[in-house]
Amino acid sequence: MEKLGNIHSIESLGTVDGPGVRFVIFFQGCPMRCLYCHNPDSWSNKINQKMSADEIISKYLGVKEFAKGGVTVTGGEPLLQIDFLTELFKKFKSIGVHTALDTSGCLFNPENTEKMDTLLRYTDIVLLDIKHIDDNEHKKLTGLSNKNILQFAKYLSDKNIPVWIRHVVVKNITNNKEYLEKLGKFIAELNNVKALDVLPYHNMAIPKYKKLNIDYPLKDTPRTTTEEAIKARDIILNAIKEIKNERKTI
């Protein structure tokens, strides 16, 4: 029986979801409840649009001349539908399409990696969202621990899967020198990081929350400026360099 994916939406020409202009598929359902989430309508796995892998690929083929970067699957949390995701990526790879997985890694199980190992055979790059480096603060921010996420990052490093690290800078939550340096030191231990995206927090999702009748928890938190995001990125990069320079002197 053909597998069907629970799909939130599709964006034909995404420019911030991996290398190049990409075809972006948003999966429905997410176990996290990030305080700054800009897609609260993707949380529930009950809201759905069922699509087969072939239906999605057919839509991609209609814009492939423009979406030359490849395809990115995001969410929600794509790993909630790992069986369908694997089938989808396998079919995309069979026609030579570059595949990117945008995930928090929160569902990674280090005790059972069989399905993950299979998925990664068809995954060219992982866009890994590290929401917070401190576990207690991560729980406050997302509702879940970051332990599986950090283990997932190390697992990807061990398997030499290319990774882009993404981190959102939020005042009084992640925009903290101690946490940023700690994140940089963690990243320095990975050998597969190809890019670091430090993203400024914004509150453009407030209208979505109002429409869904959900309270927006960060309504009193100011938006992060571009300058603040650049400064935060510099702190992370300096911490990475510090660790790497220490290794050279050993």
N, C-alpha and C positions, 0 to 999 in steps of 0.2 A: 504494500500500500504506500502511495506517495506521501512523503512527509510534507506537512504544511507549517509555515512559520507564522507566528503571531506578530504582525508588522504594524508599527505605529505610523510611519510615513516614509516617503522617499524624496530625497533632494537630488535633482539631476546633475547639478553643477556646484559641488562644494569646493571651497578654496581654503578651508582651515582644518581639514580632516585628513591630513597626511600629505605626502608629496604630490604636487601637481593639482590639476583640476580633477575632482573625483565624483563618482556616483556614490551617494551616501544613503545607506539603508538604516533606518531607526527601528530597532526591535522594541517590542512592548514588554513591560515588566521590569521591575528593579527592586532588590531587597534593601537598598540603601534609602535613607531619607535625608539627603544632604540639605543643610539649612539654606544654601544658596542655589539649589537645583533650579535650572531654568526650563525643565520639562516635567513638571509634576503630573501632567496628563499621561506620562509614560510609566508611572509607577505601577498601576494595577495591571495584572496579567489577564483580567477579565474583559477589559476593553480591547477589541481586536479587529484586525483585518487579516483574514487568512489568505496566505499566498504560497504558491509552490516555488521551488527554486527556479524552475523553467519560466514561470511568469515574471519573476524578478529579472532574470537574465534577458528576457525578451524586452523589458523596459530599458535595460542598460544598452542593448544593441541599438535601440532607437536614438541614443545620444552618444554612442561610443566615440564618434569623431570629435566630440567636444570634451568628454570626460576621459582624456587620454592618460591621466595619472593612474586610473584604476578604480577599484571599488573599496569603500570603507563601510564596515558594519559597526554601528554604535547603538545607543539606546536612550533610556533604559539600560539594562545590562545584558549584552548578547550572550554571555555564558549561561544564562538561565535556559537558553535553547541550544545547547552545545551540539546536540545531534543534528538538528536542522542546519545550524551554522556550518558544521563540518561538511554536510552534503552540498550546501550552497558554495562554499569556498572551493571544494573539490571540482565542482562543475565550472566555476569561474577559471580555475587554474587550467582546466582541460582546454580552454579556448585562449589561453595565454594572457589572462588579465591579472594585474598586480593586485594583491589583497592586503588590506589593513584591518586590524582588529582594534577598536577603541573600547577599552575595558578598565574597570577599577581593579580587577583581579580578586575581588572579595570572595568569589566562590571557589577559588583554587583550593584543592585538597591535596596536600603533599603526600598523604598516605595512599592516594589512588590517582595516578596521573595518566592512566591508559587512554581515556578519552581526550585529554589535553594533548598528549603526545600525538595522537592521530590528527587533531585539529591543526596543530602547528606544522604538520607536513605541508599544509596548503596555505599557510599564513606567511606572507612576506615580511610584515612589520607589525609590531604591537605598539599602539599608543596607550601608554600606561598612566592612568590618573592616580597620583599619590595625593590624597586629599589632605592628610596631616601626618607628619612623621612621628608625633607623640601618640601613643596608643590611647591614653585616657582622653586626650583632646580629640582624637579621631572619633571616639565613641560619642562624644558630645556633638561633634559636627555632623556625623553620618548615621549614628545609631548602631554602628558595628565596629568591631576591633580592626586594626590594621595588620594584625599578625600574618594572616593568610596573604595579604597584599604584598607585604615585604618579602615573604617566602616566595611568592610568585615572581617577584622581580629577580631574586637570586636564581630561581629555577630557569628563567629566561636567559639569564647571564650564563649559567652553566651550559645551556644548550646553544648558546651563541645566536639567539634570535634577535635581530635588530629591534631596538626599542627607542621610542620617543617618550621622554618623561614629561608629563603635564602637571602643573601645580598652580592652583588659584590662590592669589594673594588677597586676604581679607583682613581689614583692620581689626585688631583685638582678638583675632583667631589664628591666622597663619602668618601675618606680617609681623614677625617677632624674630629678632636677630638670633636668639638661641635656637629656635626651631629651624630657621633657614640654614644655619650652619650645620645643624644636625642632619638635615636633609642632604646637604652637599656632601658631608662625610659618608653618608650611606651610598649616595650615587657614585662616589669615588671608588667604592668596592665592586662596582659592576663593570664588566668589560665589553658591554654591547650597546651602550647608549650612543645614539647617533644625533640626538637633538634634545634640547631642553626648552620647553615652552612654559614661561612664567606668565600667567594670565591675570589681568586686573579684574577684580570682582566688579560686577555691575548688577543693577536691580531691575533690568528691563523685563523680567518675568512677572513683575507685580500684577499686571493686568490679567495674566493667566490664572494666578492664584485667586484673584477676585472673581473671575468667571467660574472657577471651580468651587468657590466658597470655602477656600482654604486660607488660614492665616499665614501671612508671609513673615517668618520669624526674624528676618534681618531688615525689616523696614526702616529701622532707625540707624542702620549701619551705612556710613558714607561710601560712595563708590571709590574704588582705588584708581588713582591717576596713573597715567602711562609712566610718569617719572618715578612714582613709588614702585611700580612693577619692575622697572629697569634697575632700580636700587636693590630690590629684593633679589633679582636675578644675579646681580654682581656679588652679593653676599654668598649665594649658593655656589657660584663659579669659583670664588676665592677659596671657599672651604674645600672644593674639589681639588683645586691646584695645590693647596696646602698639604693634603693627604698624599697626592702624587709626588710632590717634591720630597716629602719625608721618605717615601719608598726609594727614591733615587739615591738618598744619602745612606741607606742601610746597606 
